[in-house]
Each structure stands twice: as structure tokens, then as C-alpha cells.
Amino acid sequence: MENYIVSARKYRPTTFESVVGQLALTQTLRNAIRSNRLAHAYLFCGPRGVGKTTCARIFAKTINCLAPTADHEACNQCESCTAFNEQRSFNIHELDAASNNSVDDIRSLIDQVRIPPQIGKYSVYIIDEVHMLSQGAFNALLKTLEEPPSYAIFILATTEKHKILPTILSRCQVYDFTRITIADTIHHLQYVAKQEGVSVGEEALNVVAQKADGGMRDALSIFDQLVAFCGKDISYEQAIEVLNVLNSEYYFRMIDAALQGAVGDALLLFNEVLQKGFDAGHCITGLSQHLRDVLVSKDAATAQLLETSDAIRQHYQQQATRCNARWIFNALEILNTCDIHFRTAKNKRLTVELALVKLCRLVEVPEVQTVGIQSAAKPVAQIVPQPATQLASQLVPKSEPQPQVSQPQIPKAEPVSFPISMPSIPSIPSISIKQSTTPSARPEVNETTPRSKEPRNTPFTLDQLIDAWAGLSENFPGEERLNAMLTTLVPELVSPELCRVTVANPWQRQEFGKFGKRVMDIVRDRLKNDNLRLQVEVGDYTKTTRAYTSSEKYKVLVDMNPHVAELKSRLNLQLE
């Protein structure tokens, strides 16, 4: 029975031409070989499964090839290429830094550098996962990496470039590998499927490519998993079932339900998603991504950002015609807020369901606002502005005719039965011009508004004040400095109508003063006392310290324990 080889190994590129998604880097390496401008050290960095180690091996084999092709590729026929393909080459050395990261391992590698190659021109040393080397190992490698022998070339590969020492980076040519696009991944998977005699649709391959997240090795591993489950014929439904991916049709149906205001349909769809074993948070993030795709589908210029099959692309465009941009923005804000609160919510299902209900109610919001304005605000607008008209008539000189002011509009408000208090309206005509311009007249005008209330003066204790002060930080989201002060400050009751807080410095007093009015409004509402005032003082936190001499310290110790003097005498100790 023939040994099975996974696709990631079987279809691993052996030439620069067969490398997928890294055309710029492979072309640069080929040009360097063509012009014989080879550096002594290279650093290949990028995500996993994008071809870093593969390109390092191809590069090492090509520069040692005895008969390269016209395209500067390895011939795979000479002794050097044959030895490399059979894994018996003495010119190419690979070191896994994840398991060989000590100083001794690097020193052993440096000893090998002194040996010149027997076949070929270069000795290539590939150090994979180089960021795993210890600090001492990096330091041991520095000198050799800077001035290696003429025949030695180092190729370092890593997925975490930020962990490499700057002294190492400065000694290498850095090549940044990018994630492989979905289109390139699908094209390569189609080639592999053709070679293996597997029938698979583009939609299923698109799911595989998205699941791989830019890594070709992951994509090939997922492809092998699908073949093991489905055999030689892979469908889209089987792909999403094996990979545990939520069908995009659910997202389309949820958005359609939200556009129609069908709360029940949206909740039933969400329940169906949960019964299939998917996480509620996964549903929210997927729905947000779906709305993003709908948004980019509305414009032909941004439609290219949608990486999916043609059939699903048309579905996105059809749904985009039924959604306006403002609705999508509001829906994304709701879903983003839900995603933030989901991690800390105790009832996660309820959090997601509330978000879905809000999405369904977005369609009704403009109608509700319109009805409210027409039914309630219009009668009030007929009543409230009348005192302002009367007041304007008092301010206008009598010599100027104002026939429009004397229009009797007040009887129109008689059939209205709204509970609006109007006792203060007759007092308005007595207000003079001088009174209206002074600050003392403003409270009298404010008393005419329906929102005015009698001042509250409920007595309270210090404990009640502290309880009212607690939890103020919840009312100021995003104000980290203020919330830190509110948490640490403890109010003091100076008098029945005066409380005091003590801050550390004048800067804190200035910062607290920006929100002092809002803070006191909340405290007054909680205590039901409108006469409460706040006093902010800067405390004296300076502390003087003094340096004690040895004699003073000795005296303190003797006072605490007289046996210390006896011990000093017996041991013949001297004070410094």
C-alpha cells in the first residue's frame, strides 16, 4: 500500500514559479541570483503558511545548482539538486530554533560554519522560528551573522518580527511575506483538486479560503479534511458542515427580517442557529461582517472589496438595493455595542436577542417620531408660544402698528385637555424691559415652563451622601480620569447644605471642575435636595522625612529592647 502524503507536503512548491501569492519577493530573489548580488543574511517574516521556509529552501537549492535554467531556476537534475531533494545535502543546514534555542546549539552551528562546502558554492543555514532563540543565543550569533565566511549565507524565518533584536535586523535583508489572497488560494486549490480528481465548487473553495485566513498550508490541510469526509465530490453544504461555518443564507434571512420589522422571524432564526451548535457571539460577529459586505456592495467602486463567489456576490448586491446606508450604519453600531457587552454579559442569549429586536425596530423609528410630533407636539406648540407673543407685544413701542399680535389665538387651545399648568401666564405682562434684561428675572420666566418644580429640601445624613456618591462613575463612560477621581474621593458633610471633597493637587481640582455641575445634579436627584452645594479643596499631602544617624537609630533600639546595649558591649561592636 502506497504511503499517503498530505497535500501541504505533496504540492509544496519546488521552484520560484510555483510559489503562490508572493510574486514580488520571488522575483526579487531571482533577480539577485541573476545579477549575483547575494547578501550574507536574509530575514523572511510573515504569517504562518505563506511560504517563508519554502522560499528559503528554493533559494538555497537554486544558488547551489550546478546547471541552473535560463529562468534562473534549479534544474533538479544535478548532484546538488538531487542531494537536496533526497534530503542528504551537506550544503544546506536547517535548524529549528523552537527546540534548539540555547547558546550551545548556536555555538555548534557556528562551528559548522567554518567548514566550506564540498559541492556547490555556498553553505546555507536556515534557522526557522528564529524569534524563539534566547538572549544569549542571539548574542552568540551576532558576530558570525555580521561577518560570516564568503561561502556562508544565513536565512532566518520568523512569524513574529517584533521579537527579533534590532541588532539582528540591522544585519539582514528583511523580506516581508504577505497573506495569500482568497483569489490566489482558490486558484491553487482548483489546481490541487484537478490533480487529485476531486470535483468541488467555487463556493466551497471560497469557504476553505476564508477559513484558512491567508495561509496556504492551512487551506491545503482543510482541503484534505473535506476530501476525507466527502470523497471525490465536495458540495457547499458539506463544506460548511465539516468546517462548522454558519451558512451565509442565515445572515441574509436575518437582515430581510430586520428590514421587514419581523421580530419573531429574527428570533426564530437566531434560535435555529443556536440549535445547530453555533456560539451566540459568533452569530453577532458574522452578522456584522455580513452588513459590512452589504455596505461595500452598494457602490461599484467598493464592490471589489467583497471576496466571495459570483453567485453570493449577486445576492449581496440584491440585498444592498433594499438597504439604505443610514440604516446599515445604525445597525452596525447596534451590533458593535452588542459585541462589546457580550463578553461581560451574564445572559448572553438575551443580549443578542435585544440587539436583534433593535435591528427590527430601526425601520419603525422614523414613523414613531413622525406620529409623536403630529399628535402631541402640535397642540403644545399652540399653547406655549402664546405668552412669548404677549411678551413681544409689551416690548414693541405703541406707535408701531402690530395687527398680527392682537390675533385671538388662545381660544383654539380650549378643547385641548393636556395637563399643562398655566397659572403663571397672567404674570408675564407685568414684566418690564428692565426686569427681562436682569439676571433676577430669569427664574421668573423659567417658572412658567411646564418642567419647573418646587425646590426639594429633603434632609439627609452622611451615610446617605456617601451612598449617593457611590456609582457615579457609571454615568460618565469614557472619562477615565474623572472616574478614577470619583472612585477614590470620599465626600464630607460640612453643613446640612454643603459637602466637601479633597483632591490631591490643583490639576485634579481643575479637571473635577469641568464635571462638577453634572456630578452634583446626579447627587441632588439621588438625595432629593436641590440646596446641596459642593466645595472642592486641595489637600496637603506633603510629608517631611528625616534622615536618622546611626546613634539615633541605636538609641531607638535600646529604648525598645535594653538587651541591645548588652549585646553591643559583649560583642565589642562599634557604630559607624
ZAMARGU-4260 file (C-alpha; in steps of 0.2 Angstrom, whole numbers, plus 5000, padded with zeros to 4 digits):
<rodrens>
0) 5000/5000/5000 | 5007/5017/4995 | 5011/5029/5009 | 4999/5044/5010 | 5006/5061/5009
5) 4996/5076/5014 | 4993/5089/5001 | 5003/5103/5010 | 5019/5092/5008 | 5014/5084/4991
10) 5011/5100/4982 | 5024/5110/4991 | 5032/5122/4978 | 5049/5117/4972 | 5053/5132/4961
15) 5050/5151/4962 | 5037/5150/4948 | 5026/5138/4958 | 5026/5149/4974 | 5008/5156/4976
20) 5005/5174/4981 | 5022/5180/4983 | 5027/5186/4966 | 5036/5202/4971 | 5048/5193/4983
25) 5051/5178/4972 | 5055/5190/4958 | 5067/5200/4969 | 5076/5184/4974 | 5078/5178/4956
30) 5085/5195/4951 | 5098/5194/4965 | 5103/5177/4959 | 5104/5183/4941 | 5115/5198/4945
35) 5125/5188/4958 | 5121/5201/4971 | 5118/5189/4986 | 5118/5195/5004 | 5126/5186/5018
40) 5110/5186/5029 | 5091/5186/5025 | 5076/5188/5036 | 5060/5181/5030 | 5045/5186/5041
45) 5026/5185/5039 | 5011/5175/5045 | 5011/5156/5046 | 5009/5145/5030 | 5013/5159/5017
50) 5029/5151/5010 | 5044/5158/5021 | 5053/5141/5024 | 5048/5135/5006 | 5056/5150/4998
55) 5071/5148/5009 | 5074/5130/5003 | 5071/5135/4985 | 5083/5149/4986 | 5096/5138/4994
60) 5094/5125/4981 | 5095/5137/4967 | 5111/5146/4972 | 5120/5129/4973 | 5113/5122/4957
65) 5127/5117/4945 | 5117/5120/4930 | 5103/5132/4933 | 5090/5135/4919 | 5088/5151/4909
70) 5075/5157/4921 | 5087/5155/4935 | 5078/5140/4942 | 5085/5125/4949 | 5087/5111/4937
75) 5083/5097/4949 | 5095/5085/4939 | 5112/5089/4945 | 5121/5081/4960 | 5117/5096/4971
80) 5099/5097/4967 | 5097/5078/4968 | 5106/5078/4985 | 5094/5092/4992 | 5078/5083/4985
85) 5084/5067/4994 | 5087/5076/5010 | 5106/5071/5010 | 5114/5088/5006 | 5128/5094/5016
90) 5127/5112/5010 | 5110/5116/5017 | 5108/5115/5035 | 5091/5118/5044 | 5089/5122/5062
95) 5073/5123/5072 | 5075/5137/5084 | 5059/5132/5094 | 5068/5117/5101 | 5086/5122/5098
100) 5087/5139/5106 | 5101/5138/5118 | 5118/5145/5117 | 5126/5128/5115 | 5115/5125/5099
105) 5121/5141/5091 | 5139/5138/5095 | 5138/5121/5087 | 5130/5130/5072 | 5145/5142/5072
110) 5157/5128/5072 | 5149/5121/5056 | 5151/5137/5048 | 5170/5135/5047 | 5168/5120/5036
115) 5167/5125/5017 | 5155/5117/5005 | 5161/5101/4996 | 5148/5103/4982 | 5142/5119/4976
120) 5147/5137/4980 | 5138/5141/4996 | 5134/5134/5013 | 5116/5139/5018 | 5110/5139/5036
125) 5091/5141/5038 | 5085/5145/5055 | 5067/5143/5057 | 5056/5151/5071 | 5072/5162/5075
130) 5062/5173/5087 | 5062/5158/5099 | 5081/5160/5102 | 5086/5165/5119 | 5095/5182/5123
135) 5112/5173/5125 | 5109/5163/5108 | 5106/5180/5099 | 5121/5187/5106 | 5132/5172/5101
140) 5125/5173/5084 | 5129/5192/5081 | 5147/5192/5076 | 5146/5177/5064 | 5130/5184/5057
145) 5139/5201/5053 | 5155/5194/5046 | 5152/5176/5040 | 5164/5167/5028 | 5161/5171/5010
150) 5153/5155/5006 | 5141/5156/5021 | 5123/5163/5019 | 5110/5164/5033 | 5092/5163/5031
155) 5081/5167/5046 | 5062/5164/5046 | 5050/5170/5059 | 5032/5174/5062 | 5035/5187/5075
160) 5047/5200/5068 | 5044/5212/5083 | 5053/5199/5094 | 5069/5200/5084 | 5083/5211/5092
165) 5087/5227/5082 | 5105/5222/5081 | 5100/5206/5071 | 5088/5216/5060 | 5101/5228/5055
170) 5112/5214/5049 | 5099/5206/5037 | 5089/5210/5022 | 5071/5209/5028 | 5058/5201/5016
175) 5040/5204/5022 | 5029/5190/5016 | 5010/5194/5014 | 4995/5184/5017 | 4989/5175/5002
180) 4973/5182/4994 | 4957/5172/4993 | 4958/5173/4974 | 4975/5165/4974 | 4970/5152/4987
185) 4955/5147/4977 | 4965/5146/4961 | 4978/5135/4969 | 4965/5124/4977 | 4957/5121/4960
190) 4974/5115/4953 | 4976/5103/4968 | 4958/5097/4966 | 4961/5094/4947 | 4977/5084/4951
195) 4968/5073/4964 | 4952/5071/4953 | 4941/5079/4966 | 4925/5089/4960 | 4922/5104/4971
200) 4913/5120/4968 | 4920/5138/4969 | 4908/5142/4984 | 4915/5128/4994 | 4933/5133/4990
205) 4929/5151/4995 | 4924/5144/5012 | 4940/5135/5013 | 4950/5150/5008 | 4941/5161/5021
210) 4944/5148/5035 | 4962/5147/5030 | 4964/5166/5033 | 4978/5169/5021 | 4988/5153/5025
215) 4991/5141/5010 | 4996/5127/5022 | 4980/5129/5032 | 4970/5129/5016 | 4978/5113/5010
220) 4975/5104/5027 | 4957/5109/5027 | 4955/5103/5009 | 4962/5086/5014 | 4949/5086/5028
225) 4935/5089/5016 | 4941/5075/5005 | 4942/5063/5019 | 4923/5067/5023 | 4915/5070/5006
230) 4926/5059/4995 | 4929/5065/4977 | 4913/5076/4976 | 4913/5091/4988 | 4897/5102/4989
235) 4895/5119/4998 | 4883/5112/5011 | 4896/5098/5016 | 4910/5111/5017 | 4901/5122/5029
240) 4895/5107/5039 | 4913/5100/5041 | 4921/5117/5044 | 4907/5122/5057 | 4904/5138/5047
245) 4887/5146/5048 | 4878/5147/5031 | 4878/5164/5024 | 4859/5162/5020 | 4855/5164/5038
250) 4863/5181/5038 | 4853/5186/5023 | 4837/5180/5031 | 4840/5189/5047 | 4843/5206/5038
255) 4827/5203/5027 | 4818/5200/5043 | 4825/5216/5051 | 4821/5226/5036 | 4803/5220/5037
260) 4802/5223/5056 | 4798/5204/5059 | 4805/5202/5077 | 4798/5185/5078 | 4806/5178/5062
265) 4823/5186/5068 | 4822/5177/5085 | 4817/5161/5077 | 4832/5161/5065 | 4843/5165/5080
270) 4836/5150/5089 | 4839/5139/5074 | 4857/5145/5074 | 4860/5140/5092 | 4852/5123/5090
275) 4865/5120/5076 | 4878/5122/5090 | 4885/5139/5085 | 4890/5152/5098 | 4879/5167/5100
280) 4894/5178/5099 | 4899/5170/5083 | 4882/5175/5076 | 4884/5193/5080 | 4902/5195/5073
285) 4896/5186/5057 | 4881/5197/5056 | 4892/5212/5057 | 4904/5206/5044 | 4888/5202/5033
290) 4882/5220/5035 | 4900/5226/5030 | 4899/5216/5014 | 4882/5223/5010 | 4888/5241/5013
295) 4903/5239/5001 | 4891/5231/4988 | 4881/5247/4987 | 4895/5256/4977 | 4903/5249/4962
300) 4920/5256/4967 | 4920/5247/4983 | 4912/5231/4977 | 4929/5224/4973 | 4932/5223/4992
305) 4920/5209/4993 | 4929/5192/4992 | 4916/5179/4988 | 4909/5169/4973 | 4899/5177/4959
310) 4883/5169/4965 | 4884/5176/4983 | 4891/5192/4976 | 4874/5195/4966 | 4864/5190/4982
315) 4874/5204/4991 | 4870/5217/4978 | 4852/5212/4978 | 4850/5215/4997 | 4861/5231/4996
320) 4847/5239/4985 | 4834/5236/4999 | 4845/5244/5012 | 4850/5262/5014 | 4867/5267/5020
325) 4860/5276/5036 | 4851/5260/5041 | 4867/5250/5039 | 4877/5262/5049 | 4864/5262/5064
330) 4863/5243/5063 | 4882/5241/5063 | 4883/5252/5079 | 4870/5241/5087 | 4879/5225/5083
335) 4896/5233/5089 | 4889/5238/5105 | 4882/5221/5107 | 4898/5213/5104 | 4907/5224/5117
340) 4894/5220/5130 | 4893/5201/5125 | 4910/5197/5133 | 4904/5203/5151 | 4886/5199/5150
345) 4879/5185/5161 | 4864/5182/5150 | 4872/5181/5133 | 4857/5175/5123 | 4847/5189/5130
350) 4860/5202/5125 | 4860/5195/5107 | 4841/5194/5106 | 4839/5213/5112 | 4851/5218/5098
355) 4841/5208/5085 | 4825/5217/5092 | 4833/5234/5090 | 4838/5230/5072 | 4820/5226/5068
360) 4814/5242/5076 | 4825/5253/5066 | 4813/5253/5052 | 4799/5259/5064 | 4809/5273/5072
365) 4806/5287/5059 | 4787/5283/5059 | 4786/5283/5078 | 4794/5300/5078 | 4783/5307/5065
370) 4767/5302/5074 | 4773/5308/5090 | 4777/5326/5083 | 4760/5327/5074 | 4749/5320/5089
375) 4757/5328/5104 | 4769/5342/5100 | 4757/5351/5089 | 4744/5356/5102 | 4758/5361/5114
380) 4765/5372/5101 | 4749/5381/5100 | 4748/5384/5119 | 4766/5388/5125 | 4771/5401/5112
385) 4757/5412/5116 | 4765/5420/5132 | 4780/5424/5121 | 4769/5433/5109 | 4761/5443/5123
390) 4778/5447/5130 | 4784/5453/5112 | 4769/5465/5111 | 4774/5473/5128 | 4792/5476/5121
395) 4786/5484/5105 | 4783/5503/5105 | 4765/5508/5104 | 4767/5519/5090 | 4771/5505/5078
400) 4756/5496/5072 | 4756/5477/5076 | 4740/5470/5070 | 4746/5452/5070 | 4750/5452/5088
405) 4732/5455/5093 | 4725/5440/5084 | 4715/5430/5096 | 4723/5413/5095 | 4721/5407/5113
410) 4703/5401/5111 | 4710/5387/5099 | 4718/5379/5114 | 4702/5377/5124 | 4697/5360/5118
415) 4714/5353/5122 | 4714/5343/5138 | 4733/5341/5141 | 4738/5343/5160 | 4748/5359/5157
420) 4749/5371/5172 | 4745/5389/5166 | 4743/5399/5182 | 4759/5409/5179 | 4754/5416/5162
425) 4744/5431/5168 | 4760/5437/5177 | 4770/5439/5161 | 4763/5456/5155 | 4768/5464/5171
430) 4787/5461/5167 | 4796/5476/5161 | 4810/5478/5149 | 4822/5482/5163 | 4817/5466/5173
435) 4819/5455/5157 | 4837/5460/5155 | 4842/5457/5173 | 4848/5440/5179 | 4835/5441/5193
440) 4821/5440/5180 | 4826/5423/5173 | 4820/5412/5187 | 4803/5420/5185 | 4802/5416/5166
445) 4808/5398/5170 | 4794/5396/5182 | 4782/5397/5168 | 4788/5382/5159 | 4779/5365/5162
450) 4795/5357/5168 | 4798/5369/5183 | 4796/5360/5200 | 4796/5366/5218 | 4814/5365/5226
455) 4817/5349/5235 | 4825/5350/5253 | 4824/5333/5260 | 4836/5331/5275 | 4850/5318/5273
460) 4864/5310/5283 | 4882/5307/5279 | 4879/5289/5275 | 4866/5294/5263 | 4878/5306/5255
465) 4891/5293/5253 | 4878/5280/5246 | 4873/5293/5233 | 4891/5297/5229 | 4894/5279/5225
470) 4892/5273/5207 | 4894/5290/5199 | 4907/5283/5188 | 4894/5273/5178 | 4886/5290/5172
475) 4902/5296/5164 | 4908/5282/5151 | 4924/5286/5143 | 4930/5298/5156 | 4944/5288/5164
480) 4952/5302/5174 | 4936/5308/5181 | 4930/5290/5185 | 4947/5287/5194 | 4944/5303/5205
485) 4926/5299/5208 | 4931/5281/5214 | 4944/5287/5226 | 4936/5303/5233 | 4925/5302/5249
490) 4913/5317/5252 | 4912/5325/5269 | 4897/5334/5276 | 4902/5351/5282 | 4884/5358/5284
495) 4867/5352/5280 | 4868/5360/5263 | 4887/5359/5260 | 4898/5344/5256 | 4916/5344/5253
500) 4929/5334/5243 | 4948/5335/5245 | 4958/5332/5229 | 4977/5329/5228 | 4983/5344/5218
505) 4976/5359/5209 | 4976/5350/5192 | 4963/5337/5199 | 4953/5352/5206 | 4953/5359/5188
510) 4949/5343/5180 | 4935/5339/5193 | 4928/5357/5190 | 4923/5353/5172 | 4910/5340/5178
515) 4906/5346/5195 | 4889/5353/5189 | 4884/5336/5181 | 4890/5327/5197 | 4880/5337/5209
520) 4865/5336/5198 | 4865/5317/5200 | 4869/5318/5218 | 4855/5331/5221 | 4842/5319/5212
525) 4848/5304/5222 | 4846/5314/5239 | 4831/5324/5233 | 4839/5340/5239 | 4841/5355/5227
530) 4850/5366/5240 | 4866/5354/5242 | 4882/5363/5237 | 4899/5356/5233 | 4916/5363/5239
535) 4932/5356/5231 | 4948/5359/5241 | 4966/5354/5238 | 4973/5344/5252 | 4991/5345/5259
540) 4999/5328/5255 | 5017/5333/5258 | 5026/5323/5270 | 5043/5328/5278 | 5055/5314/5281
545) 5071/5315/5291 | 5087/5305/5290 | 5092/5297/5306 | 5110/5295/5311 | 5117/5278/5317
550) 5117/5284/5335 | 5099/5289/5334 | 5094/5273/5327 | 5104/5264/5341 | 5095/5274/5354
555) 5078/5269/5347 | 5083/5251/5348 | 5089/5252/5366 | 5073/5260/5371 | 5063/5246/5363
560) 5075/5232/5370 | 5088/5236/5383 | 5097/5219/5379 | 5103/5228/5363 | 5116/5238/5373
565) 5122/5222/5382 | 5124/5213/5365 | 5134/5228/5359 | 5145/5228/5374 | 5149/5209/5374
570) 5152/5208/5355 | 5163/5224/5356 | 5153/5232/5342 | 5156/5250/5335 | 5143/5262/5327
575) 5148/5268/5310
</rodrens>
